[in-house]
């Protein structure tokens, strides 16, 4: 079965940039980005990130704002902060290199069993499983397992000793392209002959309880003056930590809120963050508003891309751009 899966992988695997290298740093970055994020979404961010921060040392030297700016739009922003914190530890404790030690990797911020297993197997060719959602689904069906612990134990048992990195990627590739969450494409599966789910017709796998979503109203105000926009920085902890965004009406001085209550929003955008389904009316206010403190900043419209702006605010700026002065690209 291992041989059949590896032959299938060798013949038709997707050509992904992180599969062209054994650099532990590049693999770590890619696997961090791929947490809860699809490959197609990750690709442009991966290229930009590696160009901006080509090594652990470069990432350590960069400011957190610079890292967040390159990451902006990819979501789950804590991952970017974890990469930055881990780079500092790698420079101070490991000479700027990722250690070829599973336990040491688990001790770094943002690295769990999946990422540690992926780095160990792909970069260092050590037989560790990388239990992501795709891999767990494949093993649950292939071996007829329903218990999460049993699936993880099977993943450790099944990993190839001669090609552990390729084997883990082959299993994940199978889950991403053929052994899909809904109806699997069994007629194209290289290991269908061994699959208990196919033999029984029972393709259900253990699932987490569905996340309950909640509707949230999140009004935003684009305050503009002389082709500059007022931005507000979120706290370093919590939702959208450390990102810049358009302020909400409540964050502006009280004298302006009455003006906004009488105004019509010029756009309404919709966005999803974690369990929130956000409706965000956007107001445009042309006024110079003096704001004190490091959490406030006036930024040229043409320079917004240099700040780590939340996806919600990025959508808002795009939605009302035709209401704003023309700027250079």
C-alpha positions in Angstrom: 0.0 0.0 0.0 2.8 2.4 0.8 4.5 1.7 -2.5 1.3 2.2 -4.4 0.7 5.5 -2.7 4.2 6.7 -3.3 4.1 5.7 -7.0 0.9 7.7 -7.4 2.4 10.7 -5.6 5.6 10.6 -7.7 3.6 10.5 -10.9 1.1 13.3 -10.3 1.8 15.4 -7.2 1.0 19.1 -7.4 4.0 21.3 -8.1 4.2 23.4 -5.0 7.2 25.6 -4.1 7.8 24.2 -0.7 8.1 20.7 -2.3 11.1 21.9 -4.3 13.2 22.3 -1.1 14.4 20.5 2.0 15.2 23.8 3.7 13.6 23.4 7.2 12.9 27.2 7.4 10.9 27.2 4.2 9.0 24.1 5.1 8.2 25.5 8.6 6.9 28.7 7.0 4.8 26.8 4.5 3.3 24.4 7.1 2.5 27.4 9.4 0.7 29.1 6.6 -1.2 26.0 5.6 -2.8 25.6 9.1 -6.5 26.0 8.4 -5.8 27.7 5.1 -6.1 26.2 1.5 -3.1 25.8 -0.7 -4.4 28.2 -3.4 -4.8 31.0 -0.8 -1.3 30.4 0.7 0.7 30.4 -2.6 1.0 34.2 -3.2 1.6 34.9 0.5 4.3 32.2 0.7 6.2 33.8 -2.2 6.0 37.3 -0.7 7.0 36.1 2.8 10.0 34.1 1.6 11.1 37.1 -0.6 10.8 39.5 2.3 12.3 37.2 5.0 14.5 34.5 3.3 16.0 33.2 6.5 15.4 32.8 10.2 17.9 35.6 10.7 16.0 37.9 8.3 12.7 37.2 10.1 14.3 37.8 13.5 15.7 41.2 12.3 12.4 42.4 10.9 9.9 44.3 12.9 6.6 42.6 13.9 4.7 45.3 11.9 6.7 44.4 8.8 5.9 40.7 9.3 2.2 41.5 9.9 2.2 43.7 6.8 3.4 40.8 4.6 0.9 38.4 6.3 -2.0 40.9 6.0 -5.0 39.2 4.4 -4.0 35.6 5.2 -5.9 35.5 8.4 -5.3 33.8 11.8 -2.7 36.6 12.5 -1.4 34.9 15.6 0.5 32.6 13.3 2.6 35.6 12.1 3.4 36.7 15.7 4.4 33.1 16.5 6.8 32.9 13.6 8.4 36.1 14.7 8.7 35.0 18.3 10.0 31.6 17.3 12.7 33.2 15.1 14.0 35.1 18.1 14.3 31.9 20.0 15.9 30.1 17.1 18.6 32.8 16.8 19.3 33.0 20.5 19.2 29.2 21.3 19.8 27.3 18.1 22.2 29.4 16.0 19.4 30.5 13.7 18.5 27.0 12.6 15.5 24.8 13.2 16.6 21.9 15.4 16.3 18.4 14.1 14.6 17.4 17.3 10.8 16.8 17.7 10.6 17.9 21.3 12.6 21.0 20.7 10.3 22.0 17.8 7.3 21.5 20.0 8.8 24.0 22.4 8.7 26.8 19.9 5.7 29.2 19.7 3.0 28.1 17.3 4.4 24.6 16.6 2.2 21.7 17.5 2.2 18.0 16.6 1.3 18.5 13.0 3.9 21.2 12.2 6.6 19.5 14.2 5.9 16.2 12.4 5.8 17.8 9.0 9.2 19.6 9.6 10.8 16.4 11.0 9.6 14.2 8.2 10.0 16.5 5.2 13.1 18.5 6.1 14.9 15.9 8.2 13.6 12.6 6.8 12.6 11.4 10.3 9.6 9.0 10.6 7.1 11.2 12.3 3.5 11.6 11.3 2.0 14.9 10.5 -1.6 14.5 11.6 -3.6 17.2 9.8 -7.3 17.0 8.8 -6.6 15.4 5.4 -4.3 12.7 6.9 -6.7 11.8 9.6 -9.6 11.5 7.2 -7.6 9.2 4.9 -6.6 6.9 7.8 -10.0 6.9 9.3 -11.5 5.6 6.0 -8.6 3.4 4.9 -8.4 1.5 8.2 -12.0 1.8 9.3 -11.2 3.8 12.5 -13.5 6.2 14.4 -11.4 7.0 17.5 -9.2 10.1 17.1 -6.4 8.6 19.3 -6.4 5.4 17.3 -6.2 7.4 14.1 -3.1 9.3 15.4 -1.5 6.0 16.5 -2.1 4.5 13.1 -0.5 7.5 11.4 2.6 7.0 13.5 2.6 3.3 12.6 2.0 3.7 8.9 4.6 6.4 8.1 7.3 5.2 5.7 10.7 4.7 7.3 12.5 5.2 4.0 10.6 8.3 2.6 8.7 9.7 5.6 8.3 13.2 4.2 7.1 12.1 0.8 4.8 9.6 2.4 3.1 12.1 4.7 2.7 14.5 1.8 1.3 11.7 -0.3 -1.4 11.0 2.3 -2.2 14.7 2.6 -2.3 15.0 -1.2 -4.7 12.1 -1.4 -7.0 13.7 1.2 -6.9 17.1 -0.6 -7.5 15.8 -4.1 -9.4 12.4 -4.0 -10.4 11.3 -0.5 -12.5 14.4 -0.1 -14.7 15.3 2.9 -17.9 14.7 1.0 -18.0 12.0 -1.6 -14.5 10.5 -2.3 -13.3 9.8 -5.8 -12.6 6.1 -5.1 -12.3 5.1 -8.8 -9.1 7.2 -9.0 -7.6 6.3 -5.6 -4.3 4.4 -5.7 -5.1 2.6 -2.4 -8.8 1.8 -2.9 -7.9 -1.9 -3.0 -7.0 -1.7 0.8 -9.7 0.7 1.9 -12.3 -0.5 4.4 -14.6 2.4 3.9 -14.9 1.6 0.2 -15.6 -2.0 1.0 -18.3 -1.1 3.5 -19.6 2.0 1.9 -19.3 3.9 5.2 -17.3 7.1 4.5 -18.2 9.0 7.7 -15.2 10.1 9.7 -15.0 11.7 13.2 -15.9 15.3 13.0 -15.7 18.2 15.4 -19.0 19.7 16.4 -20.1 22.4 14.0 -19.1 25.9 15.1 -22.1 28.1 15.9 -21.8 31.4 14.1 -23.2 34.7 15.4 -24.2 37.8 13.5 -22.2 40.9 14.4 -22.6 44.6 13.4 -19.2 46.2 13.0 -19.5 49.8 11.6 -16.3 51.4 10.3 -15.4 55.0 9.7 -13.0 56.1 7.0 -11.7 59.5 8.2 -9.9 61.2 5.4 -8.0 64.5 5.2 -5.6 65.7 2.5 -5.4 62.2 1.0 -4.6 60.7 4.3 -6.6 58.1 6.3 -6.9 57.8 10.0 -6.0 54.3 11.3 -6.4 52.7 14.7 -4.2 49.9 16.0 -5.7 47.0 17.8 -4.2 45.7 21.1 -1.3 43.2 20.9 -3.5 40.5 22.4 -6.9 39.2 21.3 -8.8 39.3 18.0 -6.7 40.8 15.1 -3.9 41.5 17.5 -1.6 44.3 16.5 -3.3 45.1 13.2 -4.2 48.5 11.9 -7.8 49.2 11.0 -10.4 51.8 10.3 -11.9 53.0 13.6 -15.4 52.2 14.8 -17.7 55.1 15.6 -17.2 54.4 19.4 -13.5 54.9 19.1 -13.8 58.4 17.7 -14.4 61.5 19.8 -17.9 61.9 21.0 -18.5 65.1 19.0 -18.2 63.2 15.8 -20.7 60.4 16.6 -23.7 62.6 16.3 -22.5 63.5 12.8 -22.3 59.9 11.9 -25.7 59.1 13.3 -27.2 61.5 10.8 -25.1 60.2 7.9 -25.8 57.4 5.5 -23.3 54.7 5.1 -21.7 54.7 1.6 -21.1 50.9 1.5 -21.9 47.8 3.4 -19.4 44.9 3.4 -19.7 41.4 4.7 -16.9 39.4 6.3 -16.2 36.4 8.4 -13.8 36.1 11.3 -13.7 33.0 13.5 -17.3 32.4 14.5 -18.5 35.9 13.5 -20.5 36.7 10.4 -19.9 40.5 10.2 -22.0 43.1 8.6 -20.0 46.4 8.4 -21.6 49.6 7.2 -18.8 52.0 6.1 -19.0 55.8 6.6 -16.7 58.4 5.0 -15.8 61.4 7.1 -13.7 64.2 5.6 -12.2 66.0 8.6 -8.9 66.5 10.3 -9.2 64.8 13.7 -6.4 65.3 16.2 -5.8 61.9 17.9 -3.2 61.3 20.5 -1.2 58.1 21.3 0.7 55.5 19.4 -2.5 53.6 18.7 -3.5 56.3 16.1 -1.8 57.2 12.9 -2.6 59.3 9.8 -1.4 57.4 6.7 -1.3 58.5 3.0 -3.8 56.6 0.9 -1.0 55.5 -1.4 0.9 54.0 1.6 -1.9 51.9 3.2 -0.3 48.8 1.8 2.8 49.3 3.9 0.7 48.8 7.1 -0.6 45.5 8.4 -4.3 46.3 7.7 -7.0 43.9 8.7 -8.9 42.2 5.9 -12.1 43.8 7.1 -10.6 47.3 6.8 -9.0 46.4 3.4 -12.4 45.4 2.1 -13.9 48.6 3.4 -11.2 50.9 1.8 -11.8 49.1 -1.6 -15.5 49.5 -1.3 -15.4 53.2 -0.8 -12.3 54.0 -2.9 -14.4 55.9 -5.5 -15.4 58.3 -2.8 -11.8 59.2 -2.1 -9.2 61.5 -3.8 -7.3 60.0 -6.7 -3.8 58.8 -5.6 -0.8 57.3 -7.3 -0.6 53.5 -7.5 
